[in-house]
Amino acid sequence: MTSPALIASERLTRALVDTASRGLRAHCSDPTTSALWLSEDEPERAEAVRLCRGCPVIQPCRTAATANNETFGVFGGKDFTRRPGKKKAA
């Protein structure tokens, strides 16, 4: 049986390949801004959340991050970073 996390990750991969085949790419793959998505700096991650708006793979990205129980970084327009003693970031 295939896990939900693997299914979600495969859907994201297919969406990224489809996007690339149309000559498009997600902002997170741009080498000039890619560090924002995994930054230790909360304002930089907030910028990544803003840059996710309108991304052609935003939904499969968020679904894969949720299925994989991500705990750090921005995925699908949401900051999944959790800090001890702090409320989960939105």
PDB file of N, CA, C and O in Angstrom:
ATOM      1  N   MET A   1       0.842  -1.191   0.000  1.00  0.00           N
ATOM      2  CA  MET A   1       0.000   0.000   0.000  1.00  0.00           C
ATOM      3  C   MET A   1       0.888   1.256   0.000  1.00  0.00           C
ATOM      4  O   MET A   1       1.873   1.334   0.734  1.00  0.00           O
ATOM      5  N   THR A   2       0.525   2.212  -0.819  1.00  0.00           N
ATOM      6  CA  THR A   2       1.285   3.449  -0.935  1.00  0.00           C
ATOM      7  C   THR A   2       0.812   4.434   0.129  1.00  0.00           C
ATOM      8  O   THR A   2      -0.389   4.605   0.343  1.00  0.00           O
ATOM      9  N   SER A   3       1.765   5.078   0.790  1.00  0.00           N
ATOM     10  CA  SER A   3       1.421   6.016   1.860  1.00  0.00           C
ATOM     11  C   SER A   3       0.851   7.316   1.292  1.00  0.00           C
ATOM     12  O   SER A   3       1.186   7.707   0.174  1.00  0.00           O
ATOM     13  N   PRO A   4      -0.011   7.985   2.066  1.00  0.00           N
ATOM     14  CA  PRO A   4      -0.537   9.287   1.634  1.00  0.00           C
ATOM     15  C   PRO A   4       0.574  10.307   1.384  1.00  0.00           C
ATOM     16  O   PRO A   4       0.460  11.137   0.482  1.00  0.00           O
ATOM     17  N   ALA A   5       1.645  10.249   2.174  1.00  0.00           N
ATOM     18  CA  ALA A   5       2.756  11.185   1.986  1.00  0.00           C
ATOM     19  C   ALA A   5       3.434  10.960   0.642  1.00  0.00           C
ATOM     20  O   ALA A   5       3.777  11.917  -0.053  1.00  0.00           O
ATOM     21  N   LEU A   6       3.629   9.692   0.273  1.00  0.00           N
ATOM     22  CA  LEU A   6       4.258   9.389  -1.014  1.00  0.00           C
ATOM     23  C   LEU A   6       3.358   9.813  -2.170  1.00  0.00           C
ATOM     24  O   LEU A   6       3.842  10.362  -3.160  1.00  0.00           O
ATOM     25  N   ILE A   7       2.079   9.567  -2.058  1.00  0.00           N
ATOM     26  CA  ILE A   7       1.125   9.978  -3.098  1.00  0.00           C
ATOM     27  C   ILE A   7       1.153  11.497  -3.265  1.00  0.00           C
ATOM     28  O   ILE A   7       1.211  12.002  -4.386  1.00  0.00           O
ATOM     29  N   ALA A   8       1.112  12.218  -2.150  1.00  0.00           N
ATOM     30  CA  ALA A   8       1.121  13.688  -2.206  1.00  0.00           C
ATOM     31  C   ALA A   8       2.426  14.198  -2.810  1.00  0.00           C
ATOM     32  O   ALA A   8       2.415  15.145  -3.596  1.00  0.00           O
ATOM     33  N   SER A   9       3.534  13.588  -2.455  1.00  0.00           N
ATOM     34  CA  SER A   9       4.828  13.999  -3.001  1.00  0.00           C
ATOM     35  C   SER A   9       4.905  13.726  -4.502  1.00  0.00           C
ATOM     36  O   SER A   9       5.447  14.536  -5.253  1.00  0.00           O
ATOM     37  N   GLU A  10       4.374  12.605  -4.934  1.00  0.00           N
ATOM     38  CA  GLU A  10       4.360  12.288  -6.373  1.00  0.00           C
ATOM     39  C   GLU A  10       3.467  13.263  -7.141  1.00  0.00           C
ATOM     40  O   GLU A  10       3.795  13.653  -8.261  1.00  0.00           O
ATOM     41  N   ARG A  11       2.347  13.655  -6.548  1.00  0.00           N
ATOM     42  CA  ARG A  11       1.479  14.650  -7.196  1.00  0.00           C
ATOM     43  C   ARG A  11       2.191  15.990  -7.325  1.00  0.00           C
ATOM     44  O   ARG A  11       2.068  16.670  -8.344  1.00  0.00           O
ATOM     45  N   LEU A  12       2.926  16.364  -6.301  1.00  0.00           N
ATOM     46  CA  LEU A  12       3.688  17.611  -6.358  1.00  0.00           C
ATOM     47  C   LEU A  12       4.750  17.523  -7.453  1.00  0.00           C
ATOM     48  O   LEU A  12       4.926  18.470  -8.220  1.00  0.00           O
ATOM     49  N   THR A  13       5.445  16.414  -7.530  1.00  0.00           N
ATOM     50  CA  THR A  13       6.465  16.249  -8.572  1.00  0.00           C
ATOM     51  C   THR A  13       5.844  16.365  -9.953  1.00  0.00           C
ATOM     52  O   THR A  13       6.396  17.039 -10.823  1.00  0.00           O
ATOM     53  N   ARG A  14       4.710  15.722 -10.168  1.00  0.00           N
ATOM     54  CA  ARG A  14       4.035  15.808 -11.467  1.00  0.00           C
ATOM     55  C   ARG A  14       3.618  17.243 -11.768  1.00  0.00           C
ATOM     56  O   ARG A  14       3.748  17.698 -12.904  1.00  0.00           O
ATOM     57  N   ALA A  15       3.121  17.956 -10.767  1.00  0.00           N
ATOM     58  CA  ALA A  15       2.711  19.349 -10.963  1.00  0.00           C
ATOM     59  C   ALA A  15       3.913  20.226 -11.311  1.00  0.00           C
ATOM     60  O   ALA A  15       3.808  21.108 -12.164  1.00  0.00           O
ATOM     61  N   LEU A  16       5.042  19.994 -10.664  1.00  0.00           N
ATOM     62  CA  LEU A  16       6.256  20.762 -10.963  1.00  0.00           C
ATOM     63  C   LEU A  16       6.762  20.475 -12.372  1.00  0.00           C
ATOM     64  O   LEU A  16       7.178  21.389 -13.084  1.00  0.00           O
ATOM     65  N   VAL A  17       6.727  19.215 -12.770  1.00  0.00           N
ATOM     66  CA  VAL A  17       7.161  18.845 -14.124  1.00  0.00           C
ATOM     67  C   VAL A  17       6.229  19.470 -15.153  1.00  0.00           C
ATOM     68  O   VAL A  17       6.690  20.001 -16.163  1.00  0.00           O
ATOM     69  N   ASP A  18       4.939  19.412 -14.910  1.00  0.00           N
ATOM     70  CA  ASP A  18       3.972  20.016 -15.828  1.00  0.00           C
ATOM     71  C   ASP A  18       4.201  21.525 -15.936  1.00  0.00           C
ATOM     72  O   ASP A  18       4.165  22.087 -17.031  1.00  0.00           O
ATOM     73  N   THR A  19       4.431  22.161 -14.818  1.00  0.00           N
ATOM     74  CA  THR A  19       4.687  23.601 -14.797  1.00  0.00           C
ATOM     75  C   THR A  19       5.951  23.927 -15.602  1.00  0.00           C
ATOM     76  O   THR A  19       5.961  24.867 -16.397  1.00  0.00           O
ATOM     77  N   ALA A  20       6.992  23.159 -15.393  1.00  0.00           N
ATOM     78  CA  ALA A  20       8.252  23.379 -16.119  1.00  0.00           C
ATOM     79  C   ALA A  20       8.072  23.151 -17.614  1.00  0.00           C
ATOM     80  O   ALA A  20       8.684  23.839 -18.431  1.00  0.00           O
ATOM     81  N   SER A  21       7.227  22.181 -17.972  1.00  0.00           N
ATOM     82  CA  SER A  21       7.018  21.899 -19.400  1.00  0.00           C
ATOM     83  C   SER A  21       6.315  23.054 -20.112  1.00  0.00           C
ATOM     84  O   SER A  21       6.366  23.169 -21.337  1.00  0.00           O
ATOM     85  N   ARG A  22       5.661  23.903 -19.327  1.00  0.00           N
ATOM     86  CA  ARG A  22       5.012  25.092 -19.890  1.00  0.00           C
ATOM     87  C   ARG A  22       5.922  26.317 -19.817  1.00  0.00           C
ATOM     88  O   ARG A  22       5.503  27.435 -20.119  1.00  0.00           O
ATOM     89  N   GLY A  23       7.171  26.090 -19.411  1.00  0.00           N
ATOM     90  CA  GLY A  23       8.133  27.186 -19.339  1.00  0.00           C
ATOM     91  C   GLY A  23       7.994  28.038 -18.088  1.00  0.00           C
ATOM     92  O   GLY A  23       8.495  29.161 -18.046  1.00  0.00           O
ATOM     93  N   LEU A  24       7.325  27.524 -17.077  1.00  0.00           N
ATOM     94  CA  LEU A  24       7.122  28.259 -15.831  1.00  0.00           C
ATOM     95  C   LEU A  24       7.882  27.563 -14.703  1.00  0.00           C
ATOM     96  O   LEU A  24       8.273  26.402 -14.819  1.00  0.00           O
ATOM     97  N   ARG A  25       8.080  28.297 -13.617  1.00  0.00           N
ATOM     98  CA  ARG A  25       8.643  27.667 -12.433  1.00  0.00           C
ATOM     99  C   ARG A  25       8.159  28.397 -11.191  1.00  0.00           C
ATOM    100  O   ARG A  25       7.761  29.561 -11.238  1.00  0.00           O
ATOM    101  N   ALA A  26       8.207  27.691 -10.107  1.00  0.00           N
ATOM    102  CA  ALA A  26       7.809  28.266  -8.821  1.00  0.00           C
ATOM    103  C   ALA A  26       8.900  29.225  -8.337  1.00  0.00           C
ATOM    104  O   ALA A  26      10.078  29.024  -8.633  1.00  0.00           O
ATOM    105  N   HIS A  27       8.514  30.257  -7.601  1.00  0.00           N
ATOM    106  CA  HIS A  27       9.498  31.214  -7.069  1.00  0.00           C
ATOM    107  C   HIS A  27      10.518  30.517  -6.169  1.00  0.00           C
ATOM    108  O   HIS A  27      11.676  30.930  -6.107  1.00  0.00           O
ATOM    109  N   CYS A  28      10.096  29.476  -5.481  1.00  0.00           N
ATOM    110  CA  CYS A  28      11.018  28.798  -4.561  1.00  0.00           C
ATOM    111  C   CYS A  28      12.173  28.120  -5.297  1.00  0.00           C
ATOM    112  O   CYS A  28      13.175  27.764  -4.679  1.00  0.00           O
ATOM    113  N   SER A  29      12.041  27.941  -6.599  1.00  0.00           N
ATOM    114  CA  SER A  29      13.132  27.332  -7.362  1.00  0.00           C
ATOM    115  C   SER A  29      14.071  28.371  -7.966  1.00  0.00           C
ATOM    116  O   SER A  29      15.051  28.011  -8.619  1.00  0.00           O
ATOM    117  N   ASP A  30      13.788  29.639  -7.759  1.00  0.00           N
ATOM    118  CA  ASP A  30      14.644  30.720  -8.261  1.00  0.00           C
ATOM    119  C   ASP A  30      15.870  30.834  -7.346  1.00  0.00           C
ATOM    120  O   ASP A  30      15.720  31.089  -6.151  1.00  0.00           O
ATOM    121  N   PRO A  31      17.062  30.652  -7.881  1.00  0.00           N
ATOM    122  CA  PRO A  31      18.250  30.688  -7.030  1.00  0.00           C
ATOM    123  C   PRO A  31      18.458  32.003  -6.288  1.00  0.00           C
ATOM    124  O   PRO A  31      19.153  32.028  -5.273  1.00  0.00           O
ATOM    125  N   THR A  32      17.875  33.088  -6.768  1.00  0.00           N
ATOM    126  CA  THR A  32      18.064  34.378  -6.094  1.00  0.00           C
ATOM    127  C   THR A  32      17.165  34.532  -4.865  1.00  0.00           C
ATOM    128  O   THR A  32      17.428  35.382  -4.015  1.00  0.00           O
ATOM    129  N   THR A  33      16.111  33.723  -4.760  1.00  0.00           N
ATOM    130  CA  THR A  33      15.191  33.838  -3.619  1.00  0.00           C
ATOM    131  C   THR A  33      14.962  32.527  -2.879  1.00  0.00           C
ATOM    132  O   THR A  33      14.287  32.524  -1.850  1.00  0.00           O
ATOM    133  N   SER A  34      15.494  31.428  -3.363  1.00  0.00           N
ATOM    134  CA  SER A  34      15.159  30.109  -2.807  1.00  0.00           C
ATOM    135  C   SER A  34      15.465  29.963  -1.316  1.00  0.00           C
ATOM    136  O   SER A  34      14.802  29.184  -0.632  1.00  0.00           O
ATOM    137  N   ALA A  35      16.438  30.683  -0.806  1.00  0.00           N
ATOM    138  CA  ALA A  35      16.795  30.572   0.614  1.00  0.00           C
ATOM    139  C   ALA A  35      15.690  31.079   1.540  1.00  0.00           C
ATOM    140  O   ALA A  35      15.656  30.713   2.715  1.00  0.00           O
ATOM    141  N   LEU A  36      14.795  31.908   1.029  1.00  0.00           N
ATOM    142  CA  LEU A  36      13.721  32.458   1.870  1.00  0.00           C
ATOM    143  C   LEU A  36      12.836  31.366   2.444  1.00  0.00           C
ATOM    144  O   LEU A  36      12.371  31.489   3.577  1.00  0.00           O
ATOM    145  N   TRP A  37      12.593  30.305   1.695  1.00  0.00           N
ATOM    146  CA  TRP A  37      11.642  29.271   2.094  1.00  0.00           C
ATOM    147  C   TRP A  37      12.115  28.461   3.290  1.00  0.00           C
ATOM    148  O   TRP A  37      11.298  27.891   4.013  1.00  0.00           O
ATOM    149  N   LEU A  38      13.415  28.403   3.508  1.00  0.00           N
ATOM    150  CA  LEU A  38      13.957  27.653   4.645  1.00  0.00           C
ATOM    151  C   LEU A  38      14.797  28.537   5.562  1.00  0.00           C
ATOM    152  O   LEU A  38      15.676  28.055   6.276  1.00  0.00           O
ATOM    153  N   SER A  39      14.515  29.817   5.531  1.00  0.00           N
ATOM    154  CA  SER A  39      15.277  30.766   6.340  1.00  0.00           C
ATOM    155  C   SER A  39      14.965  30.615   7.831  1.00  0.00           C
ATOM    156  O   SER A  39      13.847  30.270   8.214  1.00  0.00           O
ATOM    157  N   GLU A  40      15.969  30.877   8.656  1.00  0.00           N
ATOM    158  CA  GLU A  40      15.775  30.946  10.114  1.00  0.00           C
ATOM    159  C   GLU A  40      15.058  32.238  10.494  1.00  0.00           C
ATOM    160  O   GLU A  40      14.503  32.346  11.587  1.00  0.00           O
ATOM    161  N   ASP A  41      15.070  33.215   9.594  1.00  0.00           N
ATOM    162  CA  ASP A  41      14.530  34.546   9.844  1.00  0.00           C
ATOM    163  C   ASP A  41      13.032  34.591   9.509  1.00  0.00           C
ATOM    164  O   ASP A  41      12.639  34.396   8.359  1.00  0.00           O
ATOM    165  N   GLU A  42      12.216  34.846  10.516  1.00  0.00           N
ATOM    166  CA  GLU A  42      10.766  34.845  10.313  1.00  0.00           C
ATOM    167  C   GLU A  42      10.298  35.844   9.251  1.00  0.00           C
ATOM    168  O   GLU A  42       9.445  35.486   8.440  1.00  0.00           O
ATOM    169  N   PRO A  43      10.819  37.088   9.215  1.00  0.00           N
ATOM    170  CA  PRO A  43      10.401  38.011   8.154  1.00  0.00           C
ATOM    171  C   PRO A  43      10.754  37.504   6.743  1.00  0.00           C
ATOM    172  O   PRO A  43      10.024  37.765   5.786  1.00  0.00           O
ATOM    173  N   GLU A  44      11.858  36.791   6.624  1.00  0.00           N
ATOM    174  CA  GLU A  44      12.194  36.227   5.312  1.00  0.00           C
ATOM    175  C   GLU A  44      11.205  35.129   4.927  1.00  0.00           C
ATOM    176  O   GLU A  44      10.809  35.028   3.766  1.00  0.00           O
ATOM    177  N   ARG A  45      10.807  34.306   5.899  1.00  0.00           N
ATOM    178  CA  ARG A  45       9.799  33.285   5.597  1.00  0.00           C
ATOM    179  C   ARG A  45       8.465  33.932   5.270  1.00  0.00           C
ATOM    180  O   ARG A  45       7.714  33.409   4.447  1.00  0.00           O
ATOM    181  N   ALA A  46       8.157  35.058   5.895  1.00  0.00           N
ATOM    182  CA  ALA A  46       6.919  35.781   5.574  1.00  0.00           C
ATOM    183  C   ALA A  46       6.956  36.271   4.126  1.00  0.00           C
ATOM    184  O   ALA A  46       5.934  36.269   3.439  1.00  0.00           O
ATOM    185  N   GLU A  47       8.122  36.685   3.672  1.00  0.00           N
ATOM    186  CA  GLU A  47       8.279  37.085   2.268  1.00  0.00           C
ATOM    187  C   GLU A  47       8.059  35.879   1.356  1.00  0.00           C
ATOM    188  O   GLU A  47       7.444  36.005   0.296  1.00  0.00           O
ATOM    189  N   ALA A  48       8.556  34.720   1.762  1.00  0.00           N
ATOM    190  CA  ALA A  48       8.334  33.499   0.974  1.00  0.00           C
ATOM    191  C   ALA A  48       6.837  33.188   0.881  1.00  0.00           C
ATOM    192  O   ALA A  48       6.344  32.818  -0.185  1.00  0.00           O
ATOM    193  N   VAL A  49       6.126  33.336   1.981  1.00  0.00           N
ATOM    194  CA  VAL A  49       4.667  33.116   1.973  1.00  0.00           C
ATOM    195  C   VAL A  49       4.025  34.047   0.948  1.00  0.00           C
ATOM    196  O   VAL A  49       3.164  33.626   0.176  1.00  0.00           O
ATOM    197  N   ARG A  50       4.441  35.308   0.942  1.00  0.00           N
ATOM    198  CA  ARG A  50       3.885  36.283  -0.003  1.00  0.00           C
ATOM    199  C   ARG A  50       4.212  35.876  -1.450  1.00  0.00           C
ATOM    200  O   ARG A  50       3.361  35.968  -2.335  1.00  0.00           O
ATOM    201  N   LEU A  51       5.432  35.433  -1.672  1.00  0.00           N
ATOM    202  CA  LEU A  51       5.838  35.040  -3.022  1.00  0.00           C
ATOM    203  C   LEU A  51       5.112  33.787  -3.519  1.00  0.00           C
ATOM    204  O   LEU A  51       5.021  33.565  -4.727  1.00  0.00           O
ATOM    205  N   CYS A  52       4.603  32.982  -2.614  1.00  0.00           N
ATOM    206  CA  CYS A  52       3.852  31.780  -3.006  1.00  0.00           C
ATOM    207  C   CYS A  52       2.506  32.127  -3.655  1.00  0.00           C
ATOM    208  O   CYS A  52       1.965  31.332  -4.423  1.00  0.00           O
ATOM    209  N   ARG A  53       1.979  33.286  -3.354  1.00  0.00           N
ATOM    210  CA  ARG A  53       0.665  33.650  -3.916  1.00  0.00           C
ATOM    211  C   ARG A  53       0.698  33.555  -5.435  1.00  0.00           C
ATOM    212  O   ARG A  53       1.592  34.093  -6.087  1.00  0.00           O
ATOM    213  N   GLY A  54      -0.281  32.871  -5.977  1.00  0.00           N
ATOM    214  CA  GLY A  54      -0.383  32.727  -7.416  1.00  0.00           C
ATOM    215  C   GLY A  54       0.493  31.627  -7.996  1.00  0.00           C
ATOM    216  O   GLY A  54       0.514  31.434  -9.211  1.00  0.00           O
ATOM    217  N   CYS A  55       1.213  30.906  -7.153  1.00  0.00           N
ATOM    218  CA  CYS A  55       2.078  29.832  -7.638  1.00  0.00           C
ATOM    219  C   CYS A  55       1.213  28.723  -8.249  1.00  0.00           C
ATOM    220  O   CYS A  55       0.190  28.345  -7.678  1.00  0.00           O
ATOM    221  N   PRO A  56       1.627  28.206  -9.407  1.00  0.00           N
ATOM    222  CA  PRO A  56       0.827  27.167 -10.057  1.00  0.00           C
ATOM    223  C   PRO A  56       0.824  25.822  -9.324  1.00  0.00           C
ATOM    224  O   PRO A  56       0.017  24.951  -9.648  1.00  0.00           O
ATOM    225  N   VAL A  57       1.707  25.640  -8.347  1.00  0.00           N
ATOM    226  CA  VAL A  57       1.734  24.370  -7.609  1.00  0.00           C
ATOM    227  C   VAL A  57       1.466  24.566  -6.118  1.00  0.00           C
ATOM    228  O   VAL A  57       1.834  23.718  -5.306  1.00  0.00           O
ATOM    229  N   ILE A  58       0.832  25.672  -5.757  1.00  0.00           N
ATOM    230  CA  ILE A  58       0.640  25.988  -4.339  1.00  0.00           C
ATOM    231  C   ILE A  58      -0.140  24.900  -3.597  1.00  0.00           C
ATOM    232  O   ILE A  58       0.230  24.525  -2.484  1.00  0.00           O
ATOM    233  N   GLN A  59      -1.201  24.398  -4.197  1.00  0.00           N
ATOM    234  CA  GLN A  59      -2.007  23.404  -3.492  1.00  0.00           C
ATOM    235  C   GLN A  59      -1.299  22.059  -3.338  1.00  0.00           C
ATOM    236  O   GLN A  59      -1.265  21.526  -2.229  1.00  0.00           O
ATOM    237  N   PRO A  60      -0.735  21.489  -4.400  1.00  0.00           N
ATOM    238  CA  PRO A  60      -0.030  20.220  -4.181  1.00  0.00           C
ATOM    239  C   PRO A  60       1.196  20.368  -3.273  1.00  0.00           C
ATOM    240  O   PRO A  60       1.575  19.418  -2.589  1.00  0.00           O
ATOM    241  N   CYS A  61       1.805  21.532  -3.263  1.00  0.00           N
ATOM    242  CA  CYS A  61       2.940  21.785  -2.384  1.00  0.00           C
ATOM    243  C   CYS A  61       2.494  21.747  -0.923  1.00  0.00           C
ATOM    244  O   CYS A  61       3.126  21.094  -0.093  1.00  0.00           O
ATOM    245  N   ARG A  62       1.410  22.444  -0.617  1.00  0.00           N
ATOM    246  CA  ARG A  62       0.909  22.468   0.759  1.00  0.00           C
ATOM    247  C   ARG A  62       0.426  21.086   1.182  1.00  0.00           C
ATOM    248  O   ARG A  62       0.661  20.658   2.312  1.00  0.00           O
ATOM    249  N   THR A  63      -0.249  20.394   0.273  1.00  0.00           N
ATOM    250  CA  THR A  63      -0.756  19.057   0.584  1.00  0.00           C
ATOM    251  C   THR A  63       0.405  18.103   0.888  1.00  0.00           C
ATOM    252  O   THR A  63       0.330  17.320   1.835  1.00  0.00           O
ATOM    253  N   ALA A  64       1.469  18.166   0.093  1.00  0.00           N
ATOM    254  CA  ALA A  64       2.630  17.301   0.325  1.00  0.00           C
ATOM    255  C   ALA A  64       3.305  17.643   1.652  1.00  0.00           C
ATOM    256  O   ALA A  64       3.711  16.743   2.386  1.00  0.00           O
ATOM    257  N   ALA A  65       3.429  18.919   1.964  1.00  0.00           N
ATOM    258  CA  ALA A  65       4.053  19.326   3.230  1.00  0.00           C
ATOM    259  C   ALA A  65       3.236  18.836   4.415  1.00  0.00           C
ATOM    260  O   ALA A  65       3.795  18.367   5.406  1.00  0.00           O
ATOM    261  N   THR A  66       1.928  18.940   4.319  1.00  0.00           N
ATOM    262  CA  THR A  66       1.053  18.467   5.392  1.00  0.00           C
ATOM    263  C   THR A  66       1.176  16.952   5.539  1.00  0.00           C
ATOM    264  O   THR A  66       1.310  16.441   6.651  1.00  0.00           O
ATOM    265  N   ALA A  67       1.130  16.243   4.421  1.00  0.00           N
ATOM    266  CA  ALA A  67       1.225  14.781   4.450  1.00  0.00           C
ATOM    267  C   ALA A  67       2.569  14.305   4.985  1.00  0.00           C
ATOM    268  O   ALA A  67       2.653  13.245   5.605  1.00  0.00           O
ATOM    269  N   ASN A  68       3.616  15.083   4.749  1.00  0.00           N
ATOM    270  CA  ASN A  68       4.955  14.721   5.211  1.00  0.00           C
ATOM    271  C   ASN A  68       5.283  15.287   6.591  1.00  0.00           C
ATOM    272  O   ASN A  68       6.412  15.163   7.067  1.00  0.00           O
ATOM    273  N   ASN A  69       4.292  15.906   7.228  1.00  0.00           N
ATOM    274  CA  ASN A  69       4.464  16.464   8.576  1.00  0.00           C
ATOM    275  C   ASN A  69       5.657  17.407   8.679  1.00  0.00           C
ATOM    276  O   ASN A  69       6.446  17.330   9.621  1.00  0.00           O
ATOM    277  N   GLU A  70       5.777  18.300   7.693  1.00  0.00           N
ATOM    278  CA  GLU A  70       6.866  19.283   7.726  1.00  0.00           C
ATOM    279  C   GLU A  70       6.743  20.131   8.987  1.00  0.00           C
ATOM    280  O   GLU A  70       5.639  20.474   9.411  1.00  0.00           O
ATOM    281  N   THR A  71       7.875  20.461   9.575  1.00  0.00           N
ATOM    282  CA  THR A  71       7.884  21.270  10.795  1.00  0.00           C
ATOM    283  C   THR A  71       8.750  22.511  10.669  1.00  0.00           C
ATOM    284  O   THR A  71       8.885  23.270  11.630  1.00  0.00           O
ATOM    285  N   PHE A  72       9.341  22.731   9.495  1.00  0.00           N
ATOM    286  CA  PHE A  72      10.159  23.918   9.311  1.00  0.00           C
ATOM    287  C   PHE A  72      10.129  24.334   7.856  1.00  0.00           C
ATOM    288  O   PHE A  72      10.320  23.513   6.959  1.00  0.00           O
ATOM    289  N   GLY A  73       9.888  25.608   7.628  1.00  0.00           N
ATOM    290  CA  GLY A  73       9.932  26.152   6.282  1.00  0.00           C
ATOM    291  C   GLY A  73       8.561  26.494   5.736  1.00  0.00           C
ATOM    292  O   GLY A  73       7.528  26.214   6.344  1.00  0.00           O
ATOM    293  N   VAL A  74       8.593  27.106   4.572  1.00  0.00           N
ATOM    294  CA  VAL A  74       7.369  27.546   3.892  1.00  0.00           C
ATOM    295  C   VAL A  74       7.080  26.583   2.752  1.00  0.00           C
ATOM    296  O   VAL A  74       7.945  26.281   1.930  1.00  0.00           O
ATOM    297  N   PHE A  75       5.854  26.116   2.725  1.00  0.00           N
ATOM    298  CA  PHE A  75       5.393  25.201   1.687  1.00  0.00           C
ATOM    299  C   PHE A  75       3.966  25.580   1.333  1.00  0.00           C
ATOM    300  O   PHE A  75       3.123  25.732   2.216  1.00  0.00           O
ATOM    301  N   GLY A  76       3.695  25.732   0.054  1.00  0.00           N
ATOM    302  CA  GLY A  76       2.329  26.005  -0.377  1.00  0.00           C
ATOM    303  C   GLY A  76       1.729  27.256   0.231  1.00  0.00           C
ATOM    304  O   GLY A  76       0.532  27.296   0.515  1.00  0.00           O
ATOM    305  N   GLY A  77       2.541  28.271   0.433  1.00  0.00           N
ATOM    306  CA  GLY A  77       2.030  29.529   0.960  1.00  0.00           C
ATOM    307  C   GLY A  77       1.759  29.530   2.452  1.00  0.00           C
ATOM    308  O   GLY A  77       1.068  30.413   2.961  1.00  0.00           O
ATOM    309  N   LYS A  78       2.302  28.543   3.159  1.00  0.00           N
ATOM    310  CA  LYS A  78       2.104  28.459   4.614  1.00  0.00           C
ATOM    311  C   LYS A  78       3.448  28.224   5.287  1.00  0.00           C
ATOM    312  O   LYS A  78       4.260  27.422   4.826  1.00  0.00           O
ATOM    313  N   ASP A  79       3.667  28.938   6.384  1.00  0.00           N
ATOM    314  CA  ASP A  79       4.885  28.735   7.167  1.00  0.00           C
ATOM    315  C   ASP A  79       4.616  27.607   8.162  1.00  0.00           C
ATOM    316  O   ASP A  79       3.836  27.772   9.099  1.00  0.00           O
ATOM    317  N   PHE A  80       5.254  26.484   7.957  1.00  0.00           N
ATOM    318  CA  PHE A  80       5.066  25.312   8.806  1.00  0.00           C
ATOM    319  C   PHE A  80       6.006  25.304  10.008  1.00  0.00           C
ATOM    320  O   PHE A  80       6.005  24.347  10.782  1.00  0.00           O
ATOM    321  N   THR A  81       6.801  26.346  10.172  1.00  0.00           N
ATOM    322  CA  THR A  81       7.794  26.389  11.234  1.00  0.00           C
ATOM    323  C   THR A  81       7.124  26.374  12.595  1.00  0.00           C
ATOM    324  O   THR A  81       6.220  27.158  12.884  1.00  0.00           O
ATOM    325  N   ARG A  82       7.601  25.454  13.421  1.00  0.00           N
ATOM    326  CA  ARG A  82       7.098  25.352  14.797  1.00  0.00           C
ATOM    327  C   ARG A  82       8.261  25.603  15.733  1.00  0.00           C
ATOM    328  O   ARG A  82       9.334  25.018  15.585  1.00  0.00           O
ATOM    329  N   ARG A  83       8.042  26.463  16.682  1.00  0.00           N
ATOM    330  CA  ARG A  83       9.066  26.776  17.672  1.00  0.00           C
ATOM    331  C   ARG A  83       8.535  26.359  19.040  1.00  0.00           C
ATOM    332  O   ARG A  83       7.362  26.580  19.342  1.00  0.00           O
ATOM    333  N   PRO A  84       9.384  25.760  19.868  1.00  0.00           N
ATOM    334  CA  PRO A  84       8.955  25.395  21.226  1.00  0.00           C
ATOM    335  C   PRO A  84       8.434  26.612  21.981  1.00  0.00           C
ATOM    336  O   PRO A  84       9.074  27.663  22.001  1.00  0.00           O
ATOM    337  N   GLY A  85       7.302  26.464  22.584  1.00  0.00           N
ATOM    338  CA  GLY A  85       6.725  27.547  23.375  1.00  0.00           C
ATOM    339  C   GLY A  85       6.016  28.610  22.568  1.00  0.00           C
ATOM    340  O   GLY A  85       5.465  29.550  23.140  1.00  0.00           O
ATOM    341  N   LYS A  86       6.015  28.485  21.239  1.00  0.00           N
ATOM    342  CA  LYS A  86       5.332  29.461  20.400  1.00  0.00           C
ATOM    343  C   LYS A  86       4.184  28.789  19.680  1.00  0.00           C
ATOM    344  O   LYS A  86       4.203  27.587  19.413  1.00  0.00           O
ATOM    345  N   LYS A  87       3.198  29.586  19.378  1.00  0.00           N
ATOM    346  CA  LYS A  87       2.074  29.116  18.601  1.00  0.00           C
ATOM    347  C   LYS A  87       2.527  28.764  17.195  1.00  0.00           C
ATOM    348  O   LYS A  87       3.427  29.407  16.655  1.00  0.00           O
ATOM    349  N   LYS A  88       1.921  27.760  16.600  1.00  0.00           N
ATOM    350  CA  LYS A  88       2.262  27.363  15.229  1.00  0.00           C
ATOM    351  C   LYS A  88       2.034  28.548  14.302  1.00  0.00           C
ATOM    352  O   LYS A  88       0.990  29.197  14.357  1.00  0.00           O
ATOM    353  N   ALA A  89       3.023  28.827  13.447  1.00  0.00           N
ATOM    354  CA  ALA A  89       2.926  29.955  12.510  1.00  0.00           C
ATOM    355  C   ALA A  89       1.855  29.683  11.480  1.00  0.00           C
ATOM    356  O   ALA A  89       1.622  28.540  11.087  1.00  0.00           O
ATOM    357  N   ALA A  90       1.206  30.754  11.047  1.00  0.00           N
ATOM    358  CA  ALA A  90       0.116  30.624  10.054  1.00  0.00           C
ATOM    359  C   ALA A  90       0.613  30.679   8.651  1.00  0.00           C
ATOM    360  O   ALA A  90      -0.177  30.584   7.712  1.00  0.00           O
TER     361      ALA A  90
END
